């Protein structure tokens, strides 16, 4: 299918699909005319990418996760390395949340002190 069809089937803009391709998240073949051609599996891949982005993962981490992803949700086929990567991402996310709570408390203190 062409990029416009993939965009219509997934609800993702063509610009974003080209970005996913540039990030190594989406496989594409080029026709002799230079047009991008995607397999039917690309619809599932785009939905997996969207779900993993919604979980707060970077495209760099998603590139590691995709080979282990199954289905649109996606379900993950676990291996030790992937488990460690995602646990690290979760710990980093918890740290950012703690930092935001501290910053929020500081800002709230300014507002109540004025």
Biopython code that builds the backbone (N, CA, C, O; Angstrom):
import numpy as np
from Bio.PDB.StructureBuilder import StructureBuilder

atoms = [
    (1, "UNK", "N", (0.846, -1.176, 0.000)),
    (1, "UNK", "CA", (0.000, 0.000, 0.000)),
    (1, "UNK", "C", (0.887, 1.234, 0.000)),
    (1, "UNK", "O", (2.035, 1.186, 0.443)),
    (2, "UNK", "N", (0.358, 2.321, -0.492)),
    (2, "UNK", "CA", (1.085, 3.581, -0.508)),
    (2, "UNK", "C", (0.913, 4.300, 0.828)),
    (2, "UNK", "O", (0.063, 3.928, 1.637)),
    (3, "UNK", "N", (1.720, 5.324, 1.051)),
    (3, "UNK", "CA", (1.734, 6.018, 2.329)),
    (3, "UNK", "C", (0.382, 6.645, 2.672)),
    (3, "UNK", "O", (-0.011, 6.673, 3.838)),
    (4, "UNK", "N", (-0.322, 7.144, 1.670)),
    (4, "UNK", "CA", (-1.637, 7.742, 1.919)),
    (4, "UNK", "C", (-2.626, 6.725, 2.449)),
    (4, "UNK", "O", (-3.409, 7.033, 3.347)),
    (5, "UNK", "N", (-2.602, 5.523, 1.912)),
    (5, "UNK", "CA", (-3.484, 4.446, 2.377)),
    (5, "UNK", "C", (-3.119, 4.045, 3.806)),
    (5, "UNK", "O", (-4.005, 3.849, 4.637)),
    (6, "UNK", "N", (-1.835, 3.922, 4.095)),
    (6, "UNK", "CA", (-1.413, 3.584, 5.457)),
    (6, "UNK", "C", (-1.860, 4.682, 6.422)),
    (6, "UNK", "O", (-2.290, 4.388, 7.537)),
    (7, "UNK", "N", (-1.763, 5.917, 6.009)),
    (7, "UNK", "CA", (-2.216, 7.035, 6.831)),
    (7, "UNK", "C", (-3.715, 6.929, 7.108)),
    (7, "UNK", "O", (-4.149, 7.100, 8.246)),
    (8, "UNK", "N", (-4.496, 6.650, 6.082)),
    (8, "UNK", "CA", (-5.948, 6.523, 6.262)),
    (8, "UNK", "C", (-6.302, 5.349, 7.171)),
    (8, "UNK", "O", (-7.202, 5.459, 8.003)),
    (9, "UNK", "N", (-5.603, 4.233, 7.018)),
    (9, "UNK", "CA", (-5.922, 3.036, 7.807)),
    (9, "UNK", "C", (-5.501, 3.141, 9.263)),
    (9, "UNK", "O", (-6.058, 2.453, 10.118)),
    (10, "UNK", "N", (-4.528, 3.993, 9.555)),
    (10, "UNK", "CA", (-4.031, 4.100, 10.936)),
    (10, "UNK", "C", (-4.416, 5.417, 11.614)),
    (10, "UNK", "O", (-4.346, 5.523, 12.838)),
    (11, "UNK", "N", (-4.820, 6.416, 10.834)),
    (11, "UNK", "CA", (-5.124, 7.719, 11.400)),
    (11, "UNK", "C", (-3.881, 8.512, 11.761)),
    (11, "UNK", "O", (-3.956, 9.479, 12.520)),
    (12, "UNK", "N", (-2.743, 8.112, 11.224)),
    (12, "UNK", "CA", (-1.460, 8.773, 11.497)),
    (12, "UNK", "C", (-1.065, 9.551, 10.235)),
    (12, "UNK", "O", (-1.175, 9.039, 9.121)),
    (13, "UNK", "N", (-0.611, 10.774, 10.420)),
    (13, "UNK", "CA", (-0.258, 11.614, 9.268)),
    (13, "UNK", "C", (0.898, 11.015, 8.471)),
    (13, "UNK", "O", (1.708, 10.254, 9.000)),
    (14, "UNK", "N", (0.957, 11.369, 7.208)),
    (14, "UNK", "CA", (2.053, 10.888, 6.356)),
    (14, "UNK", "C", (3.395, 11.421, 6.859)),
    (14, "UNK", "O", (4.416, 10.738, 6.775)),
    (15, "UNK", "N", (3.380, 12.629, 7.375)),
    (15, "UNK", "CA", (4.621, 13.201, 7.924)),
    (15, "UNK", "C", (5.139, 12.353, 9.082)),
    (15, "UNK", "O", (6.338, 12.090, 9.178)),
    (16, "UNK", "N", (4.237, 11.927, 9.957)),
    (16, "UNK", "CA", (4.629, 11.098, 11.092)),
    (16, "UNK", "C", (5.072, 9.709, 10.629)),
    (16, "UNK", "O", (5.999, 9.136, 11.201)),
    (17, "UNK", "N", (4.431, 9.174, 9.617)),
    (17, "UNK", "CA", (4.854, 7.874, 9.074)),
    (17, "UNK", "C", (6.271, 7.966, 8.513)),
    (17, "UNK", "O", (7.066, 7.043, 8.692)),
    (18, "UNK", "N", (6.594, 9.059, 7.844)),
    (18, "UNK", "CA", (7.960, 9.238, 7.332)),
    (18, "UNK", "C", (8.952, 9.356, 8.491)),
    (18, "UNK", "O", (10.080, 8.872, 8.398)),
    (19, "UNK", "N", (8.530, 9.995, 9.574)),
    (19, "UNK", "CA", (9.382, 10.095, 10.766)),
    (19, "UNK", "C", (9.628, 8.702, 11.349)),
    (19, "UNK", "O", (10.763, 8.368, 11.687)),
    (20, "UNK", "N", (8.585, 7.894, 11.469)),
    (20, "UNK", "CA", (8.757, 6.523, 11.981)),
    (20, "UNK", "C", (9.736, 5.749, 11.096)),
    (20, "UNK", "O", (10.572, 4.995, 11.594)),
    (21, "UNK", "N", (9.627, 5.939, 9.803)),
    (21, "UNK", "CA", (10.561, 5.290, 8.876)),
    (21, "UNK", "C", (11.990, 5.755, 9.145)),
    (21, "UNK", "O", (12.907, 4.936, 9.213)),
    (22, "UNK", "N", (12.182, 7.053, 9.298)),
    (22, "UNK", "CA", (13.520, 7.615, 9.545)),
    (22, "UNK", "C", (14.094, 7.119, 10.865)),
    (22, "UNK", "O", (15.310, 6.984, 10.995)),
    (23, "UNK", "N", (13.235, 6.846, 11.851)),
    (23, "UNK", "CA", (13.673, 6.358, 13.153)),
    (23, "UNK", "C", (13.915, 4.854, 13.165)),
    (23, "UNK", "O", (14.324, 4.303, 14.187)),
    (24, "UNK", "N", (13.671, 4.187, 12.049)),
    (24, "UNK", "CA", (13.879, 2.742, 11.963)),
    (24, "UNK", "C", (12.766, 1.937, 12.594)),
    (24, "UNK", "O", (12.971, 0.783, 12.973)),
    (25, "UNK", "N", (11.582, 2.531, 12.714)),
    (25, "UNK", "CA", (10.446, 1.849, 13.332)),
    (25, "UNK", "C", (9.521, 1.204, 12.310)),
    (25, "UNK", "O", (8.723, 0.334, 12.658)),
    (26, "UNK", "N", (9.621, 1.617, 11.073)),
    (26, "UNK", "CA", (8.690, 1.181, 10.046)),
    (26, "UNK", "C", (9.459, 0.813, 8.786)),
    (26, "UNK", "O", (10.220, 1.619, 8.250)),
    (27, "UNK", "N", (9.252, -0.414, 8.323)),
    (27, "UNK", "CA", (9.916, -0.879, 7.101)),
    (27, "UNK", "C", (9.144, -0.390, 5.878)),
    (27, "UNK", "O", (7.914, -0.352, 5.868)),
    (28, "UNK", "N", (9.892, -0.022, 4.862)),
    (28, "UNK", "CA", (9.287, 0.473, 3.632)),
    (28, "UNK", "C", (10.135, 0.009, 2.447)),
    (28, "UNK", "O", (11.358, -0.097, 2.537)),
    (29, "UNK", "N", (9.461, -0.259, 1.354)),
    (29, "UNK", "CA", (10.145, -0.536, 0.092)),
    (29, "UNK", "C", (9.861, 0.630, -0.840)),
    (29, "UNK", "O", (8.812, 1.268, -0.758)),
    (30, "UNK", "N", (10.790, 0.891, -1.707)),
    (30, "UNK", "CA", (10.589, 1.944, -2.699)),
    (30, "UNK", "C", (10.330, 1.300, -4.047)),
    (30, "UNK", "O", (11.056, 0.399, -4.468)),
    (31, "UNK", "N", (9.291, 1.768, -4.719)),
    (31, "UNK", "CA", (9.014, 1.304, -6.071)),
    (31, "UNK", "C", (9.960, 1.955, -7.058)),
    (31, "UNK", "O", (10.713, 2.858, -6.695)),
    (32, "UNK", "N", (9.930, 1.513, -8.282)),
    (32, "UNK", "CA", (10.810, 2.082, -9.312)),
    (32, "UNK", "C", (10.510, 3.564, -9.532)),
    (32, "UNK", "O", (11.355, 4.315, -10.020)),
    (33, "UNK", "N", (9.283, 3.976, -9.162)),
    (33, "UNK", "CA", (8.906, 5.385, -9.287)),
    (33, "UNK", "C", (9.286, 6.203, -8.053)),
    (33, "UNK", "O", (9.031, 7.406, -8.004)),
    (34, "UNK", "N", (9.902, 5.546, -7.043)),
    (34, "UNK", "CA", (10.325, 6.230, -5.832)),
    (34, "UNK", "C", (9.271, 6.294, -4.740)),
    (34, "UNK", "O", (9.548, 6.759, -3.634)),
    (35, "UNK", "N", (8.058, 5.827, -5.045)),
    (35, "UNK", "CA", (6.990, 5.850, -4.044)),
    (35, "UNK", "C", (7.257, 4.826, -2.954)),
    (35, "UNK", "O", (7.839, 3.769, -3.197)),
    (36, "UNK", "N", (6.820, 5.163, -1.749)),
    (36, "UNK", "CA", (6.932, 4.239, -0.621)),
    (36, "UNK", "C", (5.827, 3.186, -0.746)),
    (36, "UNK", "O", (4.678, 3.495, -1.060)),
    (37, "UNK", "N", (6.213, 1.938, -0.490)),
    (37, "UNK", "CA", (5.245, 0.834, -0.483)),
    (37, "UNK", "C", (5.368, 0.110, 0.852)),
    (37, "UNK", "O", (6.457, -0.295, 1.258)),
    (38, "UNK", "N", (4.236, -0.043, 1.522)),
    (38, "UNK", "CA", (4.185, -0.686, 2.836)),
    (38, "UNK", "C", (3.414, -1.990, 2.743)),
    (38, "UNK", "O", (2.467, -2.108, 1.965)),
    (39, "UNK", "N", (3.827, -2.982, 3.550)),
    (39, "UNK", "CA", (3.108, -4.240, 3.653)),
    (39, "UNK", "C", (1.889, -4.054, 4.537)),
    (39, "UNK", "O", (1.791, -3.066, 5.264)),
    (40, "UNK", "N", (0.955, -5.000, 4.479)),
    (40, "UNK", "CA", (-0.230, -4.948, 5.343)),
    (40, "UNK", "C", (0.158, -4.974, 6.818)),
    (40, "UNK", "O", (-0.555, -4.416, 7.653)),
    (41, "UNK", "N", (1.286, -5.620, 7.152)),
    (41, "UNK", "CA", (1.754, -5.678, 8.542)),
    (41, "UNK", "C", (2.109, -4.296, 9.093)),
    (41, "UNK", "O", (2.175, -4.108, 10.308)),
    (42, "UNK", "N", (2.334, -3.342, 8.209)),
    (42, "UNK", "CA", (2.695, -1.992, 8.641)),
    (42, "UNK", "C", (1.587, -1.347, 9.464)),
    (42, "UNK", "O", (1.866, -0.520, 10.333)),
    (43, "UNK", "N", (0.336, -1.711, 9.205)),
    (43, "UNK", "CA", (-0.783, -1.161, 9.985)),
    (43, "UNK", "C", (-0.621, -1.553, 11.449)),
    (43, "UNK", "O", (-0.768, -0.715, 12.338)),
    (44, "UNK", "N", (-0.319, -2.822, 11.702)),
    (44, "UNK", "CA", (-0.121, -3.297, 13.076)),
    (44, "UNK", "C", (1.104, -2.627, 13.687)),
    (44, "UNK", "O", (1.073, -2.220, 14.849)),
    (45, "UNK", "N", (2.176, -2.510, 12.918)),
    (45, "UNK", "CA", (3.403, -1.880, 13.426)),
    (45, "UNK", "C", (3.133, -0.442, 13.859)),
    (45, "UNK", "O", (3.576, -0.026, 14.929)),
    (46, "UNK", "N", (2.414, 0.316, 13.044)),
    (46, "UNK", "CA", (2.108, 1.705, 13.395)),
    (46, "UNK", "C", (1.272, 1.745, 14.673)),
    (46, "UNK", "O", (1.506, 2.590, 15.536)),
    (47, "UNK", "N", (0.321, 0.858, 14.799)),
    (47, "UNK", "CA", (-0.501, 0.829, 16.018)),
    (47, "UNK", "C", (0.328, 0.438, 17.238)),
    (47, "UNK", "O", (0.094, 0.952, 18.332)),
    (48, "UNK", "N", (1.286, -0.458, 17.064)),
    (48, "UNK", "CA", (2.189, -0.813, 18.160)),
    (48, "UNK", "C", (3.017, 0.397, 18.570)),
    (48, "UNK", "O", (3.153, 0.690, 19.757)),
    (49, "UNK", "N", (3.563, 1.089, 17.593)),
    (49, "UNK", "CA", (4.381, 2.274, 17.868)),
    (49, "UNK", "C", (3.549, 3.296, 18.639)),
    (49, "UNK", "O", (4.019, 3.848, 19.633)),
    (50, "UNK", "N", (2.327, 3.552, 18.195)),
    (50, "UNK", "CA", (1.463, 4.527, 18.868)),
    (50, "UNK", "C", (1.197, 4.109, 20.317)),
    (50, "UNK", "O", (1.234, 4.946, 21.218)),
    (51, "UNK", "N", (0.931, 2.820, 20.544)),
    (51, "UNK", "CA", (0.660, 2.329, 21.901)),
    (51, "UNK", "C", (1.897, 2.475, 22.786)),
    (51, "UNK", "O", (1.785, 2.863, 23.949)),
    (52, "UNK", "N", (3.061, 2.169, 22.248)),
    (52, "UNK", "CA", (4.294, 2.267, 23.026)),
    (52, "UNK", "C", (4.676, 3.718, 23.293)),
    (52, "UNK", "O", (5.215, 4.025, 24.356)),
    (53, "UNK", "N", (4.408, 4.611, 22.353)),
    (53, "UNK", "CA", (4.620, 6.037, 22.592)),
    (53, "UNK", "C", (3.688, 6.526, 23.700)),
    (53, "UNK", "O", (4.088, 7.312, 24.558)),
    (54, "UNK", "N", (2.444, 6.052, 23.671)),
    (54, "UNK", "CA", (1.479, 6.427, 24.707)),
    (54, "UNK", "C", (1.943, 5.964, 26.089)),
    (54, "UNK", "O", (1.622, 6.591, 27.099)),
    (55, "UNK", "N", (2.705, 4.859, 26.129)),
    (55, "UNK", "CA", (3.253, 4.358, 27.393)),
    (55, "UNK", "C", (4.444, 5.188, 27.860)),
    (55, "UNK", "O", (4.982, 4.954, 28.942)),
    (56, "UNK", "N", (4.858, 6.163, 27.041)),
    (56, "UNK", "CA", (5.937, 7.056, 27.444)),
    (56, "UNK", "C", (7.316, 6.637, 26.982)),
    (56, "UNK", "O", (8.315, 7.195, 27.435)),
    (57, "UNK", "N", (7.388, 5.665, 26.088)),
    (57, "UNK", "CA", (8.693, 5.217, 25.603)),
    (57, "UNK", "C", (9.179, 6.096, 24.466)),
    (57, "UNK", "O", (8.380, 6.610, 23.683)),
    (58, "UNK", "N", (10.476, 6.265, 24.378)),
    (58, "UNK", "CA", (11.087, 7.020, 23.284)),
    (58, "UNK", "C", (11.148, 6.136, 22.041)),
    (58, "UNK", "O", (11.029, 4.914, 22.132)),
    (59, "UNK", "N", (11.333, 6.759, 20.891)),
    (59, "UNK", "CA", (11.449, 5.975, 19.663)),
    (59, "UNK", "C", (12.692, 5.080, 19.706)),
    (59, "UNK", "O", (12.711, 4.006, 19.105)),
    (60, "UNK", "N", (13.717, 5.528, 20.413)),
    (60, "UNK", "CA", (14.932, 4.716, 20.559)),
    (60, "UNK", "C", (14.628, 3.408, 21.294)),
    (60, "UNK", "O", (15.079, 2.340, 20.880)),
    (61, "UNK", "N", (13.869, 3.495, 22.376)),
    (61, "UNK", "CA", (13.502, 2.301, 23.139)),
    (61, "UNK", "C", (12.504, 1.454, 22.338)),
    (61, "UNK", "O", (12.586, 0.226, 22.338)),
    (62, "UNK", "N", (11.576, 2.112, 21.666)),
    (62, "UNK", "CA", (10.590, 1.378, 20.869)),
    (62, "UNK", "C", (11.278, 0.543, 19.802)),
    (62, "UNK", "O", (10.838, -0.566, 19.498)),
    (63, "UNK", "N", (12.344, 1.065, 19.239)),
    (63, "UNK", "CA", (13.099, 0.303, 18.226)),
    (63, "UNK", "C", (13.593, -1.021, 18.814)),
    (63, "UNK", "O", (13.648, -2.027, 18.107)),
    (64, "UNK", "N", (13.951, -1.029, 20.101)),
    (64, "UNK", "CA", (14.379, -2.267, 20.761)),
    (64, "UNK", "C", (13.203, -3.188, 21.083)),
    (64, "UNK", "O", (13.342, -4.411, 21.068)),
    (65, "UNK", "N", (12.049, -2.592, 21.374)),
    (65, "UNK", "CA", (10.875, -3.358, 21.794)),
    (65, "UNK", "C", (10.155, -4.001, 20.608)),
    (65, "UNK", "O", (9.662, -5.122, 20.729)),
    (66, "UNK", "N", (10.087, -3.321, 19.475)),
    (66, "UNK", "CA", (9.277, -3.787, 18.343)),
    (66, "UNK", "C", (9.536, -5.229, 17.901)),
    (66, "UNK", "O", (8.581, -5.942, 17.595)),
    (67, "UNK", "N", (10.787, -5.681, 17.856)),
    (67, "UNK", "CA", (10.978, -7.078, 17.431)),
    (67, "UNK", "C", (10.323, -8.097, 18.371)),
    (67, "UNK", "O", (10.094, -9.242, 17.982)),
    (68, "UNK", "N", (10.024, -7.683, 19.600)),
    (68, "UNK", "CA", (9.412, -8.572, 20.584)),
    (68, "UNK", "C", (7.915, -8.318, 20.743)),
    (68, "UNK", "O", (7.261, -8.982, 21.547)),
    (69, "UNK", "N", (7.363, -7.365, 19.989)),
    (69, "UNK", "CA", (5.952, -6.990, 20.119)),
    (69, "UNK", "C", (5.078, -7.867, 19.234)),
    (69, "UNK", "O", (5.422, -8.164, 18.091)),
    (70, "UNK", "N", (3.932, -8.276, 19.792)),
    (70, "UNK", "CA", (2.967, -9.099, 19.054)),
    (70, "UNK", "C", (1.581, -8.491, 19.228)),
    (70, "UNK", "O", (1.156, -8.222, 20.351)),
    (71, "UNK", "N", (0.885, -8.276, 18.134)),
    (71, "UNK", "CA", (-0.473, -7.740, 18.195)),
    (71, "UNK", "C", (-0.482, -6.233, 18.355)),
    (71, "UNK", "O", (0.559, -5.611, 18.567)),
    (72, "UNK", "N", (-1.670, -5.653, 18.252)),
    (72, "UNK", "CA", (-1.793, -4.201, 18.252)),
    (72, "UNK", "C", (-1.638, -3.567, 19.623)),
    (72, "UNK", "O", (-1.275, -2.395, 19.719)),
    (73, "UNK", "N", (-1.900, -4.304, 20.670)),
    (73, "UNK", "CA", (-1.893, -3.722, 22.022)),
    (73, "UNK", "C", (-0.536, -3.177, 22.415)),
    (73, "UNK", "O", (-0.616, -2.085, 22.977)),
    (74, "UNK", "N", (0.578, -3.609, 22.278)),
    (74, "UNK", "CA", (1.017, -4.952, 21.900)),
    (74, "UNK", "C", (1.301, -5.822, 23.126)),
    (74, "UNK", "O", (1.471, -5.323, 24.238)),
    (75, "UNK", "N", (1.346, -7.101, 22.898)),
    (75, "UNK", "CA", (1.849, -8.053, 23.882)),
    (75, "UNK", "C", (3.353, -8.169, 23.627)),
    (75, "UNK", "O", (3.810, -8.019, 22.494)),
    (76, "UNK", "N", (4.112, -8.436, 24.681)),
    (76, "UNK", "CA", (5.571, -8.478, 24.550)),
    (76, "UNK", "C", (6.078, -9.890, 24.812)),
    (76, "UNK", "O", (5.722, -10.513, 25.812)),
    (77, "UNK", "N", (6.916, -10.391, 23.900)),
    (77, "UNK", "CA", (7.660, -11.634, 24.125)),
    (77, "UNK", "C", (8.922, -11.233, 24.884)),
    (77, "UNK", "O", (9.811, -10.587, 24.329)),
    (78, "UNK", "N", (8.992, -11.620, 26.158)),
    (78, "UNK", "CA", (10.053, -11.118, 27.032)),
    (78, "UNK", "C", (11.376, -11.852, 26.878)),
    (78, "UNK", "O", (11.423, -13.071, 26.719)),
    (79, "UNK", "N", (12.431, -11.086, 26.929)),
    (79, "UNK", "CA", (13.779, -11.605, 27.047)),
    (79, "UNK", "C", (14.457, -10.765, 28.136)),
    (79, "UNK", "O", (13.987, -9.670, 28.448)),
    (80, "UNK", "N", (15.523, -11.248, 28.699)),
    (80, "UNK", "CA", (16.172, -10.570, 29.823)),
    (80, "UNK", "C", (16.569, -9.145, 29.476)),
    (80, "UNK", "O", (16.337, -8.233, 30.268)),
    (81, "UNK", "N", (17.162, -8.937, 28.310)),
    (81, "UNK", "CA", (17.636, -7.610, 27.939)),
    (81, "UNK", "C", (16.479, -6.621, 27.839)),
    (81, "UNK", "O", (16.591, -5.484, 28.299)),
    (82, "UNK", "N", (15.382, -7.045, 27.247)),
    (82, "UNK", "CA", (14.240, -6.165, 27.088)),
    (82, "UNK", "C", (13.619, -5.841, 28.440)),
    (82, "UNK", "O", (13.216, -4.705, 28.691)),
    (83, "UNK", "N", (13.547, -6.838, 29.301)),
    (83, "UNK", "CA", (13.015, -6.628, 30.648)),
    (83, "UNK", "C", (13.834, -5.551, 31.365)),
    (83, "UNK", "O", (13.273, -4.661, 32.005)),
    (84, "UNK", "N", (15.159, -5.638, 31.253)),
    (84, "UNK", "CA", (16.046, -4.663, 31.894)),
    (84, "UNK", "C", (15.857, -3.264, 31.305)),
    (84, "UNK", "O", (15.844, -2.279, 32.043)),
    (85, "UNK", "N", (15.714, -3.172, 29.998)),
    (85, "UNK", "CA", (15.514, -1.872, 29.343)),
    (85, "UNK", "C", (14.225, -1.229, 29.838)),
    (85, "UNK", "O", (14.219, -0.054, 30.203)),
    (86, "UNK", "N", (13.131, -1.993, 29.853)),
    (86, "UNK", "CA", (11.849, -1.420, 30.258)),
    (86, "UNK", "C", (11.806, -1.117, 31.752)),
    (86, "UNK", "O", (11.173, -0.144, 32.161)),
    (87, "UNK", "N", (12.460, -1.921, 32.564)),
    (87, "UNK", "CA", (12.549, -1.597, 33.991)),
    (87, "UNK", "C", (13.334, -0.305, 34.195)),
    (87, "UNK", "O", (12.989, 0.504, 35.056)),
    (88, "UNK", "N", (14.381, -0.112, 33.412)),
    (88, "UNK", "CA", (15.145, 1.134, 33.471)),
    (88, "UNK", "C", (14.301, 2.330, 33.058)),
    (88, "UNK", "O", (14.386, 3.395, 33.669)),
    (89, "UNK", "N", (13.488, 2.156, 32.024)),
    (89, "UNK", "CA", (12.602, 3.232, 31.583)),
    (89, "UNK", "C", (11.579, 3.573, 32.667)),
    (89, "UNK", "O", (11.286, 4.744, 32.907)),
    (90, "UNK", "N", (11.040, 2.541, 33.319)),
    (90, "UNK", "CA", (10.066, 2.756, 34.390)),
    (90, "UNK", "C", (10.706, 3.496, 35.567)),
    (90, "UNK", "O", (10.097, 4.403, 36.135)),
    (91, "UNK", "N", (11.913, 3.117, 35.929)),
    (91, "UNK", "CA", (12.622, 3.789, 37.023)),
    (91, "UNK", "C", (12.892, 5.250, 36.668)),
    (91, "UNK", "O", (12.738, 6.131, 37.513)),
    (92, "UNK", "N", (13.292, 5.512, 35.428)),
    (92, "UNK", "CA", (13.546, 6.887, 34.994)),
    (92, "UNK", "C", (12.253, 7.706, 35.018)),
    (92, "UNK", "O", (12.263, 8.879, 35.393)),
    (93, "UNK", "N", (11.150, 7.087, 34.618)),
    (93, "UNK", "CA", (9.869, 7.767, 34.642)),
    (93, "UNK", "C", (9.466, 8.108, 36.082)),
    (93, "UNK", "O", (8.985, 9.210, 36.349)),
    (94, "UNK", "N", (9.661, 7.164, 37.003)),
    (94, "UNK", "CA", (9.373, 7.420, 38.421)),
    (94, "UNK", "C", (10.208, 8.579, 38.947)),
    (94, "UNK", "O", (9.716, 9.404, 39.717)),
    (95, "UNK", "N", (11.468, 8.642, 38.535)),
    (95, "UNK", "CA", (12.352, 9.733, 38.957)),
    (95, "UNK", "C", (11.838, 11.082, 38.435)),
    (95, "UNK", "O", (11.829, 12.073, 39.165)),
    (96, "UNK", "N", (11.412, 11.110, 37.169)),
    (96, "UNK", "CA", (10.872, 12.353, 36.607)),
    (96, "UNK", "C", (9.601, 12.782, 37.341)),
    (96, "UNK", "O", (9.388, 13.972, 37.576)),
    (97, "UNK", "N", (8.757, 11.809, 37.703)),
    (97, "UNK", "CA", (7.528, 12.117, 38.451)),
    (97, "UNK", "C", (7.877, 12.722, 39.806)),
    (97, "UNK", "O", (7.269, 13.709, 40.222)),
    (98, "UNK", "N", (8.854, 12.135, 40.495)),
    (98, "UNK", "CA", (9.290, 12.680, 41.794)),
    (98, "UNK", "C", (9.807, 14.106, 41.641)),
    (98, "UNK", "O", (9.492, 14.975, 42.454)),
    (99, "UNK", "N", (10.603, 14.346, 40.598)),
    (99, "UNK", "CA", (11.116, 15.699, 40.349)),
    (99, "UNK", "C", (9.978, 16.679, 40.093)),
    (99, "UNK", "O", (10.001, 17.803, 40.595)),
    (100, "UNK", "N", (8.982, 16.260, 39.316)),
    (100, "UNK", "CA", (7.842, 17.134, 39.038)),
    (100, "UNK", "C", (7.040, 17.431, 40.307)),
    (100, "UNK", "O", (6.559, 18.549, 40.490)),
    (101, "UNK", "N", (6.897, 16.441, 41.174)),
    (101, "UNK", "CA", (6.181, 16.672, 42.443)),
    (101, "UNK", "C", (6.918, 17.689, 43.306)),
    (101, "UNK", "O", (6.299, 18.564, 43.911)),
    (102, "UNK", "N", (8.245, 17.567, 43.359)),
    (102, "UNK", "CA", (9.030, 18.536, 44.129)),
    (102, "UNK", "C", (8.886, 19.942, 43.533)),
    (102, "UNK", "O", (8.696, 20.916, 44.261)),
    (103, "UNK", "N", (8.977, 20.032, 42.217)),
    (103, "UNK", "CA", (8.834, 21.333, 41.552)),
    (103, "UNK", "C", (7.442, 21.903, 41.775)),
    (103, "UNK", "O", (7.292, 23.105, 41.996)),
    (104, "UNK", "N", (6.440, 21.066, 41.720)),
    (104, "UNK", "CA", (5.076, 21.508, 41.939)),
    (104, "UNK", "C", (4.918, 22.050, 43.365)),
    (104, "UNK", "O", (4.290, 23.086, 43.582)),
    (105, "UNK", "N", (5.498, 21.333, 44.324)),
    (105, "UNK", "CA", (5.432, 21.790, 45.709)),
    (105, "UNK", "C", (6.096, 23.130, 45.908)),
    (105, "UNK", "O", (5.594, 23.974, 46.650)),
    (106, "UNK", "N", (7.223, 23.334, 45.249)),
    (106, "UNK", "CA", (7.925, 24.611, 45.338)),
    (106, "UNK", "C", (7.077, 25.729, 44.748)),
    (106, "UNK", "O", (6.929, 26.791, 45.353)),
    (107, "UNK", "N", (6.522, 25.485, 43.564)),
    (107, "UNK", "CA", (5.696, 26.492, 42.912)),
    (107, "UNK", "C", (4.444, 26.787, 43.728)),
    (107, "UNK", "O", (4.066, 27.948, 43.880)),
    (108, "UNK", "N", (3.805, 25.760, 44.249)),
    (108, "UNK", "CA", (2.618, 25.960, 45.087)),
    (108, "UNK", "C", (2.972, 26.795, 46.312)),
    (108, "UNK", "O", (2.183, 27.633, 46.747)),
    (109, "UNK", "N", (4.165, 26.564, 46.869)),
    (109, "UNK", "CA", (4.629, 27.342, 48.017)),
    (109, "UNK", "C", (4.751, 28.818, 47.680)),
    (109, "UNK", "O", (4.399, 29.669, 48.497)),
    (110, "UNK", "N", (5.242, 29.135, 46.494)),
    (110, "UNK", "CA", (5.328, 30.532, 46.069)),
    (110, "UNK", "C", (3.943, 31.166, 45.983)),
    (110, "UNK", "O", (3.741, 32.309, 46.393)),
    (111, "UNK", "N", (2.993, 30.400, 45.440)),
    (111, "UNK", "CA", (1.643, 30.936, 45.247)),
    (111, "UNK", "C", (0.929, 31.163, 46.572)),
    (111, "UNK", "O", (0.196, 32.141, 46.723)),
    (112, "UNK", "N", (1.135, 30.276, 47.523)),
    (112, "UNK", "CA", (0.462, 30.442, 48.822)),
    (112, "UNK", "C", (1.178, 31.467, 49.697)),
    (112, "UNK", "O", (0.583, 32.001, 50.633)),
    (113, "UNK", "N", (2.440, 31.745, 49.406)),
    (113, "UNK", "CA", (3.217, 32.688, 50.196)),
    (113, "UNK", "C", (3.041, 34.127, 49.760)),
    (113, "UNK", "O", (3.520, 35.039, 50.434)),
    (114, "UNK", "N", (2.355, 34.350, 48.634)),
    (114, "UNK", "CA", (2.243, 35.735, 48.131)),
    (114, "UNK", "C", (1.046, 36.466, 48.637)),
    (114, "UNK", "O", (0.841, 37.629, 48.290)),
]
sb = StructureBuilder()
sb.init_structure("model")
sb.init_model(0)
sb.init_chain("A")
sb.init_seg("    ")
for serial, (resi, resn, name, xyz) in enumerate(atoms, 1):
    if name == "N":
        sb.init_residue(resn, " ", resi, " ")
    sb.init_atom(name, np.array(xyz, "f"), 0.0, 1.0, " ", f" {name:<3s}", serial, name[0])
structure = sb.get_structure()
